[in-house]
Amino acid sequence: MTETSGTGTAGPDKVASAEQIGLSAREAAARPAASRDAASWARKVERLQVDPRDGVRGTNVAGRRLTGPVQGFGKMWQKTYRMDAGPSIEPEQTIATWREHFPEFWPKGNRFAGALTGINPGDVALLDLAVGGGVKLSTGVFVLYADAESFTLMTPQGHMFAGWITFSAEREGDTTMVQAQVLMRANDPLYEIAMTAGGHGKEDRFWAATLTALGQRLGVPDPQVEIRSTCVDAKRQWRHADNVWHNSGVRSVLQTAASPFKRMKS
């Protein structure tokens, strides 16, 4: 099993079989379960529909299908980011704050434009992510599940990775543990190269900074985030190499380059 912990960069290449990773019901929140409230699940959608939102470009989302790890190209990773929020904060309080103020905890330079009511099942949020060189990668996420204890976001075609991210909080002994867990594959060969060349570390820093900001909002004196990364499947799914056609990074660069000409024509 390949696993790293701490605040360093993840990315070892040895294999752990899927059978060696036992996802809990909360960690695998994208799977329906009879015990979970059906109203907390989004309705099935074939393609994403979204209205324009102020503050983001809003491209590379409308008309896209959702993608899980099965539809991705690269190695499959399970990444877990955990923070001890202390004894005085209840899990429900944590999730309520996270859902209501989700964009406020993102690192500077990245934009999340969701619904005005916060994170709710079936919502589509538009993202502009800083990738360097003055380029914003425009993509989005779909709210697959949300209740008082957890919520799950799923990615569309063209996103950096195919998968889902589950955010949760639960009581462990006398303390509340806050967690973000990602199960993902890079969506196409270009993204796989980018993840291998430093993308994993950037992803880790992004979510560590997010949990730290959440901890500060909750009043945690010195938030510390533990990072654990496991390679679940080291095989690359070459049958999905053509996902590169939807690559939002490439499309965002082209859209940025074309924007001055569009302004000249308007």
Residue pairs with C-beta under 8 A, 6 or more apart in sequence:
1 14
1 16
1 20
1 21
1 230
2 12
2 13
2 14
2 15
2 16
2 229
2 230
2 231
3 12
3 16
3 228
3 229
3 230
4 10
4 11
4 12
4 227
4 228
4 229
5 226
5 227
5 228
6 226
6 227
7 204
7 208
7 225
7 227
8 201
8 204
8 227
9 198
9 200
9 201
9 204
10 77
10 79
10 200
10 201
10 204
10 227
10 229
11 195
11 196
11 200
11 201
11 229
12 229
12 231
13 75
13 231
13 234
14 231
14 234
15 231
15 233
15 234
16 230
16 231
16 232
17 232
17 233
18 76
18 232
18 233
21 78
21 230
21 232
23 78
23 183
25 31
25 33
25 35
25 36
26 149
26 150
26 166
26 168
26 170
27 166
27 168
27 181
27 183
28 166
28 183
29 144
29 145
29 150
29 152
29 164
29 166
29 168
30 68
30 144
30 145
30 152
30 154
30 164
30 166
32 41
36 145
36 147
37 147
39 121
40 121
40 145
40 146
40 147
41 121
41 144
41 145
42 121
42 122
42 142
42 143
42 144
42 145
43 121
43 122
45 66
45 122
45 142
46 65
47 62
47 63
47 64
47 65
48 61
48 62
48 63
48 64
48 65
48 66
48 124
48 140
48 142
48 156
49 62
49 63
49 124
50 58
50 61
50 62
50 124
50 126
50 140
52 58
53 113
53 126
54 113
55 111
55 113
56 111
56 113
56 126
56 127
56 128
56 138
57 126
57 128
57 136
57 138
57 252
57 255
58 113
58 126
58 138
59 138
59 248
59 251
59 252
59 255
60 138
60 139
60 140
60 156
60 158
60 246
60 248
60 251
60 252
61 124
61 126
61 138
61 139
61 140
61 156
64 140
64 156
64 157
64 158
64 246
65 156
65 157
66 142
66 154
66 155
66 156
66 157
67 154
67 155
67 156
67 157
67 159
67 162
67 163
67 187
67 243
68 154
68 162
68 163
68 164
69 76
69 162
69 163
69 183
69 184
69 185
70 162
71 162
71 240
71 243
72 161
72 162
72 163
72 184
72 185
72 186
72 187
72 237
72 240
72 243
73 162
73 185
73 186
73 187
73 188
73 189
73 191
73 192
73 236
73 237
73 238
73 240
73 241
73 243
74 161
74 185
74 186
74 187
74 189
74 191
74 192
74 195
74 236
74 237
75 185
75 186
75 192
75 231
75 233
75 234
75 235
75 236
76 183
76 184
76 185
76 231
76 232
76 233
77 182
77 183
77 184
77 185
77 200
77 229
77 230
77 231
77 232
78 181
78 182
78 183
78 229
78 230
78 232
79 181
79 182
79 184
79 203
79 204
79 207
79 227
79 228
79 229
79 230
80 179
80 180
80 181
80 182
80 227
80 228
80 229
81 179
81 180
81 181
81 204
81 207
81 208
81 211
81 225
81 226
81 227
82 177
82 178
82 179
82 225
82 226
82 228
83 177
83 178
83 179
83 211
83 212
83 214
83 215
83 220
83 223
83 224
83 225
83 226
84 175
84 176
84 177
84 178
84 220
84 224
85 94
85 169
85 175
85 176
85 177
85 178
85 215
85 218
85 220
86 175
86 176
86 220
86 221
87 174
87 175
87 176
88 219
89 176
89 218
89 219
89 220
90 171
90 176
91 149
91 168
91 169
91 170
91 171
91 176
92 148
92 149
92 169
93 218
94 169
94 176
94 178
94 214
94 218
95 148
95 149
95 150
95 151
95 167
95 168
95 169
96 148
97 214
97 217
97 218
98 105
98 119
98 151
98 167
98 169
98 214
99 118
99 119
99 120
99 146
99 151
100 118
100 119
101 118
101 217
102 112
102 114
102 118
102 119
103 111
103 112
103 113
103 114
104 213
104 217
105 210
105 211
105 213
105 214
105 217
106 112
106 206
106 210
106 213
107 205
107 206
107 209
107 210
109 130
110 127
110 128
110 129
110 130
110 206
111 127
111 128
111 129
111 136
112 125
112 126
112 127
113 125
113 126
113 127
113 128
114 123
114 125
114 126
114 143
115 123
115 125
119 143
119 146
119 151
120 143
120 146
121 143
121 144
121 145
121 146
122 142
122 143
123 142
123 143
124 140
124 141
124 142
124 143
125 140
125 141
125 142
125 143
125 153
126 138
126 139
126 140
127 137
127 138
127 139
127 140
127 141
128 136
128 137
128 138
129 136
129 137
129 138
129 139
130 136
130 137
131 137
131 249
131 252
134 256
135 252
135 253
135 256
136 252
136 256
137 160
137 248
137 249
137 252
138 248
138 251
138 252
138 255
139 155
139 156
139 158
139 159
139 160
139 248
140 156
140 159
141 153
141 154
141 155
141 156
141 159
141 165
142 153
142 154
142 155
142 156
143 151
143 152
143 153
144 152
144 153
144 154
144 164
145 151
145 152
145 166
146 152
149 168
149 169
149 170
150 166
150 167
150 168
150 169
151 166
151 167
152 164
152 165
152 166
152 167
153 164
153 165
153 167
154 163
154 164
155 161
155 162
155 163
155 164
155 184
155 187
157 187
157 243
157 246
158 187
158 243
158 246
158 247
158 248
158 251
159 187
159 248
160 186
160 187
160 191
160 194
160 195
160 199
160 248
160 249
161 182
161 184
161 185
161 186
161 187
161 191
161 195
162 184
162 185
162 186
162 187
162 243
163 182
163 183
163 184
163 185
164 182
164 183
164 184
165 180
165 181
165 182
166 179
166 180
166 181
167 179
167 180
168 178
168 179
168 181
169 176
169 177
169 178
169 179
170 176
170 177
170 179
171 177
178 211
178 214
178 215
180 207
180 210
180 211
182 203
182 207
183 232
185 237
186 192
186 194
186 195
186 199
187 243
187 246
187 247
188 240
188 241
188 242
188 243
188 244
188 246
188 247
189 241
189 244
190 244
190 247
190 249
190 250
191 199
191 247
191 249
192 236
194 249
195 203
200 229
204 227
204 229
207 225
208 225
208 227
211 223
211 225
212 223
212 225
214 223
215 223
216 223
244 250
